[in-house]
């Protein structure tokens, strides 16, 4: 985890029920879910296996250990989980190059949160090496801290990453707004007790109590997030 949390950030949210905004990365802020599938498909092709498109919904949004482990079992590929993890991360980094495409509305939303001093964290199941690379496109200054999937004992769908981010920001989970694109990420945030905005990227997500589903980040702004965590919302 990396953290640069000045005391003024936590104080800035005192006048609002919203204390912090916690954001997923792949498929939420950056248009990379397809890149991960491309990496998985290419690596397994080199191992002599073809991936079934139906598996894409199974592996999306989860930790590397779960996704890679599932594909090893499904294909019967002769490779260990640590070996595959290295290959997939290498291929993904090659795929994104120097610039990562942002999702519509992401740049505007991050700029608005920064302008109003809202404590913001990037919470991803991706490994630290990938997060640090993507942060170059998202702007490290837009986040007080980031939590990587290989820095917690249990990553998504467990609540640990979001509980850690909220704690480091000095925020109550119930007063944190989380933005996620997959059912796995939504489950993690809701288990932590956060309010959730779901922006589905690959598979649909149904609305539920404490959760709002929107079609794009272009529908999300600071006023929207404050309303999400307002008393009685």
N, C-alpha and C positions, 0 to 999 in steps of 0.2 A: 504494500500500500504506500502511496505517496501522499503527503499532506502538507498544505501550506495554509493553515486556517488562522487568519488574524482575528483577534477578539471582536473587532468591529463588525465582522460578518454576522456572528450570532446575534449581536445586539440589534442589527439592522432589521431583523424580522420580528422584534418584540411587539410592534404595533399591529401585527397581523397574526391570524391563527396559523398561517403558513410559516413554518420555521426553516424549511429546506426543500430543495428540489433535487431528486436523485434520478439520474438518467442512465438507461442502458445504452450500449454503443452500437453493435452490429444490427442493422435493420431498423434501428430507432433513430440514431443521429447520422449514421453513415450507411450508404447503400451497398452493403458488403455481404449480405446473406447469400446472394448468388455467387460471390467470389469464393466463399467457403465451400459451397457445393461443387464449384468448378475444380477447386483444389482437391477435394475428396475424390471426385470422379477421375481426375487425371492421375492421381497417385495410385488409385486402385487399378486403373487401366494398365499402368506400368507394372503392376504386380500380377497382371493377367486376369483381372476380374472386372466385370461390368456392373455398375450400380443400378439398381432398380429405382426409377423416378419416385415410386411410392415411398421409398425410404427417406426421401428429403424432408417430409413433414415430421418424421420420427427424430431426426438428428438436429433439426433447426433449433437454435436458441439454448441448447444444453451445454454443459461443460464438455471440454475436449475429451476427458476420460470416458464419459458416457457415449458420446457420438462415435468416437473412434472404436471403442469397445464393441458397440453395436455392429458397426460395419465389419469388424474382424470376424465376429460371430456369424453374421449374415452371409459373408462371402466365403468364409473358411480360409482366408488369406494367411499365408505362412509368414507372419510378422508379429513382433511383440508390440504391446501398447506404447511403451516408451519410444521405440523406433518409429512407429507410425506418427506419434505426436510430433516428433522432430520434423519428419517429412511434410506433414500437413502445415505446420507453422512456416517452414521454409517456403513451401509452394504458395501459401497465402501472401507472404511478404513479397515474393516475386510478382504476384498478381496485382497487388495494389500499387506497386511502383512508388513514385514520390508523392502522388496526390490522390486522395481518397474522395470519391463523390459524396457530397452531403445530401441528406434527405431534404425534400422541399420543406421549408420553414425552419430548419434546424439552425441555420446561421442567425436568422432574425431572433428566434427564441433565446438562444444563448446570449446574444448581445443585449436583449432586454433584461434578462436575469442579472447579467453583470452590471448593467447600468443602474439597477435598483439595489445592488448589493445583496442579492438573495444568495444565501449559502447554497452551493451547487456541487454535487459529486457525480463522477462517472463511475458506474457500477457494472462491471462486465464479467462474463464467464470466460472471456478470452484471457490468454496469458499476458504477463507484464510486457514481454518483448513486443507483442502485437499492440497493446494499448499505447505504449510509448510511441510507436510508429504512427498510429492513427491520430494521436494527440497533436502531432505536427500539423495536421490538416484542420482539426477542430479548434486548436488554440489552447495551449496549456493554461493560459491565464483565465480562461472561462470556468475553470474548476478549482475549488479549494482543495479537493483531494480526488484520488481515483483508487478503486479497489479492483484487483485482478483475480481471476478465477484460481490461479495457482498460488494465491497468497492467503487463502482461507482454507480451513480444514474441510469444510463442507460448502460448496458453492451452490448456485441455483440448481434445483428448485427449493433448496433449504433457505431459511430466512437469514442465515449468517451474514452474507455480504451486505444486505440492507441494514441489518441491525448494527453492523460495524460502522457503516457510513454515517448513520444517524448519530451514533454515539460520538464519533470523532468530530462531528459538526456541532455537538451539544444540543441536538434536537430530539424531540419525542417522536417516535415512529408514526404515531397517529396524526402528527402535525407535519408530516412529510408527504409531498406529492411525488409519486414515482411514474416515470414514463417508460413503457415497455412495449415490445412488438410481438412477443411469443407467449404461449400459455405457460411455458416453464418459468419465464421471468415474472409473469403476473403472479404465479403461485408463490414464488420467492418473496415478492413484495407484500403480498397479502398475508402470508404467514408471519411476516415481520410486523404486521399491524399498520401498514401504510395505506394511504389512499392511492388509487391507481388510475392512470390514463393509459388505455391500451390503444396502440396504433398498429394493427395487424400487418405484418409484412408478407408472410408466406401462407400461413393457415389462419382461418377465421377465429375470432375470440368473441364470446357472447358477453353482453353486459351483465352486471351483477351488482349486488349491494356494495357500495363503496368503490365501485369501478365504473368508469365511463369509457365507451369505445368510440373513437373518431377515425376518420378516413385518412387524415394527414396531420402532421405537425402544424400545417398552415391554419388549423382550427384552434390551436393552443397558444395562449399568451398568459401573461402574469395574472391578469384579472380572472381568467378561466381557472388557473391553478389555485388562486386564493379562494374562489368559490367552491372548489372541490373539497377543501379541508375546512370550510367555514362551519361553525356549530350548526347542527341541524341539516347539513347538506345531504 
